[in-house]
Amino acid sequence: MKTGQINVQTENIFPIIKKFLYSDHEIFLRELVSNAVDASQKIKVLAANGEYKGKVGDLKVEVLLNKEEKTITIKDSGIGMNAEEIDKYINQIAFSGAEEFVEKYKGKEGSEHIIGHFGLGFYSAFMVADKVQIKTLSRHDNSKAVQWESNGSPEFTLTEIEKSDRGTEIVLHIAEDSKEFLEKERISGILTKYCKFLPIPIIHGTKTEYIDSPEGEKDDKGEIKKVSIEVPNQLNNVKPAWSKTPKDLKQEDYDGFYRELYPMSFEQPLFHIHLNVDYPFNLTGILYFPRLKENIEVQRNKINLYSNQVFITDSVEEIVPEFLTLLHGVIDSPDIPLNVSRSYLQSDSNVKKISSHITKKVSDKLASMFKKDRKDFESKWDDLQVFVQYGMLSEEKFSEKASKYSLLKNTEGDYFTLEEYQEKIAPTQTDKEDKVICLYTNDLEGHYSYVKAAKDRGYDVIELQGPLASHWISKLEQSNDKMSFARVDADTLDKLIKKTDEIPSKLSKEEEEKLKEIFEDCVNKEKFTIQFESLSAEEGPVMVTQPEFMRRMMEQQKLGGGGMMGAFPEMYNMIVNANHPNVIAVLSKRGKNKKNTAKTMTDLALLSNGMLKGQDLSKFIERTVGLIN
């Protein structure tokens, strides 16, 4: 038997590990299982390179729970350790056996699958255990099995034991304050979260399966009876889709993997991108484009980051640009720098390269889809547009490329690129400064009368929906000073689009002033500004508009990033058609009839915009019913 002190710089290393090194105590199981997988991968590498002549056998990692004895055992049949290796890799904290192994076998078959980066992973056991034992037998010929034991202080004991099978068992004697980890469901949940795709089978307990009766017994229907058997419960998929090459996968494989990642999702994604890079960094993964909902925040944190199939985090903001966090899927890279607990990413030039590469791959995929099958791309655009708009707003390089395949859809259901649409409407839809005016609606039903009026004039109207639309069109206007966007209710069409002929007013200035006083008494002056315009008699008598700039700023402020302090007041223009016979007729009415007629016209304008509510709506209905004979 040997006793000694673990080689650490301070006797306080264990309290530091327990309290500060790892942000979440459940990480201990990921670290220990990862180490066991490392040991298993190493024996495969040694055998493949002819340095181990024995039988590799059925490699697996077992996680055994004994609630009565308050222990958790992580058992593997990997390379094992002898007393000398225990002293080197366990007693000298922060000396990483995995890193030394990778360096030695760099470029040799299988070495890239070694997970560990740090020598502290094993010591995460002391976060939950007040005593830890290592029982191990090395792969070296004539090795003697040894047991290492420590109670969480720098002291340890090392003794020879009887053990006939190669590999290592880590036995954790769970501390009183960590009894939650003695529950089977808790352990299963951790293993599923962190070890779901490890490359060596992870076994935890058993499960029931039904097979044909070995004796061939038959039931009353003459069919062979099914009998139940208990089989090892394997929790992981050792060969997930992203670890395979695209040529070996079909669409149903990608669909099935998506369901494996998100079993509670009822919608299939639009399409996917398979990442497979080995220079200048290693990166694999599959990213899925989901069908985005209006609330883009709900879509975040659906990309899982792995390092050699070990789950690290789902907070990938450092790895991918913000707009790509709307994607779902997996990124796996051993080149992503992790801190000592593997819980947080560290800023690094590789991270920026990976981020740029993923952005380029996404943009190239979208451009390729647009070029290859435009009709199919158009059919996906309603789901894609929020994602593309977000990317164009947040990433300038992406914006430059995306402007070539960003689409506008008009109310007829036709799609145009930005350039195509500008060419289409340029001859007929310009303002007094010859800027092309794109009329749009974000509520086709609510803006029906405005859209109809525009189309009756021969103008084209596009549909623009989604939470980022107002930000996006502002961005387009900044990059193209020959193009401007205006919602169909932003002003009268005669004000929005240049006309060749002017319509004279049928009212004198004095008459307009008299009518203005009457109409102002019909509305809330703090909210509505009465304006008289000379429109054709075919236009309605009164209409409500809201200036584009003011409304757009309100929308942007509501989403965030409006760029101005304070809340914007809700203000509208009430446009009175100076040439409409009903407006002119108000002048000839007497007494209350003047105001009642004007009030009816303003109420109708508000009603058509869904703005007549409460007491005002009730009074309008009463007045209208009173007119029925």
N, C-alpha and C positions, 0 to 999 in steps of 0.2 A: 504494500500500500504506500502511496505517496501523498503527502500533504504539501501545500504551499500557498503562495499568494498570487492571485491573478495580476498580471503586469498592467497596472493602470497608473495614470498620472496623479489621481486623487482618490481617496477612499470614498468620496461622495459620488462616484460615477453611477452607482445604482439608483440612488434617489433622483439623480438628474434624468436617467433613462426613464424611470417610472413616471415622473411628473412632467417633464418638459420635452423630451426628445420626440415623442410621438403624440400627435394631437388627439388621437383616438385609440383607446386601449385595445379595441378589437383588431387592430393592425397586427398584433402579435401572431395571430393565426396565419395571416398572409405571409409574414416573414418566415415563419417556421416551415410552412408548406412549400414556399418558394425555395428554401434551402434544401428541402427533401427532393424537390424536383431537380434542382441543380445537381445533387449527388447522383440522381438517376441518369440525368443527361450525361454526366461525366463518365459513367461506366460504359455508356453507349459509344462515346467518343474514343475512349481507350480501346474498346473492343474493335471498333472500326479501323483504328490505326495500328492494330496488331500488338498493342501494349498490354492487353488483358486477354489471356488465353482461355479463361474459364467460361462457364455458361452465363450469359447475361440474364437469362430467365425472364419471367413475366414481371416487368417493371410496373410498379404502382406505388402510390402513397396512401397509407391508411390513417384515418383520424379516428381514434378510439376514445370513447367517453365512458368513464366509470364513475357514476354519481355517488355510489356508496363510498368508494375510496377517495373521492374528490380529486380525480386525476383526469388529465387529457394526455393522450399519447399520440405523437406523430411518428409514424413508422415508415421507413423506406427500405428498399433493397439495392441502394446505390453503392458508391465506392467505399463507404465506411471510413473509419479512422483508426490509427493505432495510437499508442500513448504519445509518441513524438508529435504526431499531427494534432492531437488534442492540445498539446502544449503550445503548438505554433498557431493554430487557428482559433482556439477558444480562450486560452489563457492570456493571449496578447490582443487585447481589445483594439479594434479598428484596423487590424491587418486582414484584408479581405482575401480569403481563399479562392473565391470565385474570380476575382480580378487577376490573381497570380496565375490561375489555371488558364484563363482566356489569353493572357499574354504569352504563356508558354505554347499554347496550341493554336495561336492565331493563324487563320487560313486553313486549318485542318478541318476535316468533315465534322459537322455538328457543334463546333465550338461556339458558333454564334448564338446558340440557344441557351447558353449559361446566363442565368438571370441576375445573380447578385452583383452589386456594385460596392457594397460596404460591408465591413466586418462587424457591424453593430446589430445586424438583424436578429441574430440568435438571442441577444440580451434583451430583446423586447419581451421575452418570456417572463422576465422578472416584473413586468408591469402587472401581471395577474397571478403569479405563482410565488409562494414563499419558500419553495424548494424546487430545484430543477435537477433532473438526472439525465445524463447521456449514456446510453448503452450501445456500444458500437463494435463492429468487427470489420477490419480493413480488408480490401480486396487483395492485399499483398499475400503471397504464399507464406504459410507458417506464422501468420499474425496471431496475436493473442487478443481476445476480446477484453475490453476495458470499460469501466464505468466511471464517469466524472460526475461529481455531485457538489452543489453549492446551495447555500440558503440565502443568497442575495447579498452576502458580504464578500469582500475580496478573497476570503479563504475558500479553498476547495479541497476535495479529496479525490484521488484517482486510484482505483483498485482493479485488479484482474477479476473477470467474471466468466461464467460459462455462457457461451452464445455460439450457436452453430451456423446461423444464417448470416450471410454478408449483409452489411447495411447498418442503419442507425435508428435507434428509438429515442425520441426526446420525451421524457415523462415530466409533466408539469403537475405539481401538487398545488392545487388552486387555493389562493389566499381567501380569507373570510370575506374580504370586501369585494371579491370578484366572483361570487357564487353564481352570478347570472350566466357565466360561461359553462356551467355544468348542465345547462338545459339543451337538449338535443336540437330544438327548433332554432335556438340562438346560434349554435355552431353551424347548423345547416345553412342559415341565412348568411353568415359571414363567408362560408365557403362558396356559396352561390354568387355572392357579390364580387369577391376578389379572385376566385380560383376557377371560375366557370369555363375558362378556355385554356387552362394550363395544358402543356403538351404531354403530360404523363397522367394516367388515370388517377383521380382522387376518389377514394372510397370512404364513405361514412355510413356505417350501419348496413342494414339490409333492407330489401323491399320485396314485396310479394309479386310473383309472376305466375301465370297460368299456362300449363303445357298439357299436351296430350298424355293420357295415362300410359305409363311405361308398359303396363300389362295389357294394354289395348282394350280395357273395359269399355263397354258401350252403354249408353243411356236408353231410355224407353223408346226414343226415336231411331235407335240404331246407330247413333253417331258416337264417336269416341269421346269418352268423358274427359273433362279438363280437371287437372289436379293442381293445387297451389304448391309452390315451392318458394323458399327464401333464397334470394340471390344477392350478391354484393351490390350495394347502392352506389353506382358511379354518378357523381354530380357534375362532371365536366365533359365538354366536347373537345377532345384533344386535337382535332383538325378543323378548326372553324373556317368558314368560307374565305376570310381575308388572307389566311395563310396558304391558300391555293392560288394557282395562276388562273387568270381570266379564261384561258382557253379550256380549262378543265371544268368550267362552271356553266350551267344553263340558267335561263331566267328564273325557272322555278327554284333553283338553288339560292339565288339572291333573295327571292321572295320568302323562302323558308327561313333564311338566316335573319331577315328582318323580323319575322314573327318570333324567332328565338330571342332576339334582342329586346323586343317590345311585345311580350305576350298579351298585354292588355290593350294593344292598339287594334282598332277595328278597320282601319283604313290602310290600304297598301300605298306605298310611296309612288310618286310620279315616275322616277327613274333613279339610277344609281351611277356612281363613279367608282371604279376600282383603282386604288392607288397601289403602285408597285414600283418602287424606286430603290436602286442600290448605289447610286452615285449622284451627287457628292455626299449623300447621307443615306442611311437605310430607313425606309418608310414603306409600310404596307397599310392597307385599310380599305374599308368600303364606306362611302358616304352616300346617304339617301336624301333625295329631295322630297320632303313631306308636302302634303296638301296644306298650305298655310291657312290658318284661321285669321280672323280680324285681329285677335289679341296675340301679337307676335311674342309677347313675354312668355306665354304658355309654352311656346315651342323650344325655349332655350334649354341648355344643359342636357341635351340628348346625345351628344357625342361622347363616347367613352374612350379614354386614353389608356393604352396598354403599353407595357415594355416587355417584349418577349412573352406575350400572352398573359402577363400578370396585370390585373387591373390596377391602375394608379389613381385616376380621378375622373370626374365628369365635368370639372371646371377647366375648360381648355382655352380660356381667353388669351393666354400667352402663346398658344400654339397656332390658333387660327384667328383671322380677323373677326371683328365683332359680328359682321353680317353673316359669316359662315357658321356662327353658333346656332343659327336657325336650322342647320342641317342635322340629320340624325346619322348614327352609325358608329364606326370604330376607326381609330388611328392607332397604329402600333409602330413604335420606333425605339430601338435600343440606344439611339443617339441623342434622345432628349435628355438634357441634364436635369437630374433630380437632386433634391437636397438629401441629407443623410437619412431622413425618415421616409424618403420616397413619396411623401405626402404632398409636397409642393414643388412646382416647377421653378427653375432658376433662370434668370435672364442670361441669354447666351446668343452668340452669332448664329449657331445652328438653328436655334428656335426661329429667328427671323428668316433664315433661308427656307425652312420647312413651311412657315407661314406663307411666304411668297410663292413657293411651289404649289401649295394647295390652291391658292387663289388662282394661279395660272391654269391649273388643271380644270378647275370649275369653269372658268371663263372659256377655255378651249372646248370643253364638253358642250356648253350651251351654243357656242358658235358653230360647232360641228353639227349639232342637232338641227339648227336653223338652216344651215346650208344643205344638209342631206335630205330633210323632209320638212319643208316649211309648213305644210298643212298640219302635220302632226305637232309641230312646235306651236302653231297657232292654237291648236286645241288644248294645249297645256298652259297657254299664256295667262289665263285668268288666275290660275294657281301660282304661277311663277312670278307674276309681276311685282308682288310685294318684296320678294327676295331680291330680284334684280334692282328694284328701286332702292332698297336698303344698301345694296352693294355700291351702287352708283353714288349714293350720298356719302358713304363712309370711306371708300377706297378709290383714289383718283385713277390708278392704273386700271382697275376693273372698269371704272366708268368709261374710259376711253374706248375699250373694246366692246363693252355692253351697249354703247350708243348705236352700234351697227346692227344689233339684233333686238333692241328694245322696240316694242310695238305699241301702236295706238289703235284702239278698236272704235269704229264709229257706231252710231245707233242702228245702222243697217247690218251690223255684224261683220263688216269688212275690216281686215287688219292691214296696217301700213307701218313701215319703218318710219322713223322720225324724218328722214330725208324724203321718202316717198310722199309722206303726208304734206310736208311743206310745199312740194311741187304740185300736189293735187289742188290745194286750196289757194295757192298764191295768186292766181288770176282774179279771184272774186272776193277773198276775205283779207283785206288789208285795212289798216287804219290810216289816219291822215298823214302819218310819217312813213307810210309804205311798209310798215311792219306787219308780217303775217299774223293774223288773229285766229287762234285755235279756240273755237267755242266748245265748251264741255259741260257735261252734267255728271253729278255723282249720285243722282236720284232720278232715274228716268220717269218714274211714275209721278213723283212729287213735282217735277219740273215739266210736266206734260205740255202745258200751254205755252211755255217759253220755247221748248224744243220744237213744237209744232209751228210757232210763229217764225222761227229761224229757218226751218225746212221749207215753209211756204215761200220764203224769200229766196230759196235756192241755196241756202248755206248748209254746210256740213257740220254735224255735232258729234263729238266723241264722248265715250263713256270713260270716266276716270274714277275708279273706286279704290278703297283701301286706306289704311291709316297714314300712309306716307305720301299720298298723292300730292298734297299741297307743297310739301317740302321738295318733292321730285320735280314738279313743274317749275318751281323757283330755281332749282339747279339748272334745268334745261334753258331757262331764259338767261341765266348768267353766262352760259357757255355759247349761246347763240343770240346775238343782239338783233337778229332779224325776225325773231319769233316771239310771240307773246300768247299767254293763255288767259281766257276769261270765261267764268261760268256764265251760263245763258241768262241767269238772273242778276248779273253784276251791274247791268245798266240797260237802257233801251238799245235795240239793235242799231238804230241810227247813230247813237253815240259810239258804239263799239266798233262799227265797221263803216268805212268811208263811203259816202254817197255822192253821186254826181249831181243830183238835183236837191234843192232845199225846198221844204214845204213851208209856206208862209202861215203864220198864226191867224186864226179868225177872231182872236180877242185882242182888244187894245190893252195897253199897259195898265190903264185904270181898271178895266174889267178884270184883268188877271189879279190885281191887288185886292179887289173886292172878294173875288172867289177864294183867293189864298187865305183870307181871314176866316171864311166859312169852313174851308177844309181843315185848317189848323185846329179849329174847335172840335173836330171829329176824331182827333188822334192824340196820342201821348207825345207832346212836343219834345220831350227829352229823348225819345226813342226814334221818332220819325221826323224827317225834314220834307216839307211839301215843296215840290219843284214842278213848274209848268214847262211842257215841251210841245213843240209843234209836230205832231205825228199824223199819220194818215187816219182818216175817219174809220178805217177798217180795224185799227188797233183798239184795244179795250179802253174804257174811259179812265180807269185808274189801275196802276200796277205798282207792285212793291219790288224794289231792287236793293241790293246790298253791295257797296263798292268792293271790288275784287281784293284790293290791298288789305282793307280792314278785315274782311271775312277770312282771308287767307292767314293773316297774322293770328287771328283768334283760334283757327284750327291748329296752327303750328304750336301756339302756346299751350293749347289743351293737351297735345301729345308730348310737348317738351321741346325746348330748343327754339322757341319763338324769337329769342334774341333781344327781347325788350322787357323792361321792368314793369310790374303792375298789370292788372287785368284790363283787357280791352273792353270798353263799353259796347253793349249790343245796340248798334245804330243802323237805321235803314233810310232809304229814300222812298217817299211816296210820290210817284210820277203821275201827274194829272195831264191828260191829253187835251191840249187847248183846242183841238179841232173836232172833238167828239160831240155829237149833238146833245147827249145827255148832260155833259158838263156845261155846255152853253145854255141849256134849258134852265139850269139852276138860277141864272140871273133873272129869269122871268117869273120865278115862283115867289110866293108871298109868305111872310111869317115863318112858322115852324117848318113849312114844307121845304124851305131853302135848305135848312140844316138836315132834315130827315132824308132828303134826296141825296145830299152829299155824304151823309153818314152811311146810307145804304151802299153807295158806290165804294167807299173806303172799306166797309165791312166785307163786301164781296171780294175785294182785292186781298184782304187779310185771309178770308176763308179759303181762297184758291191756293194760298201758301201754307195752310194749316196753322195759321197764326191767330185765328179768332177762337178764343177759349173762355171758359168760365162764365162770369156774369155778362160779358159782352156778347158771347155766343147766344146765351139764353134770351137776352133782350132782342137780338137780331131775329131769332126764331119767332118771338112774340109779335114783332112788327110785321114779319113776313106772313104769318098766319092771319093777322088782321086784314091783310090785303085780299085774302081769298073770300070770294062771295059764297 
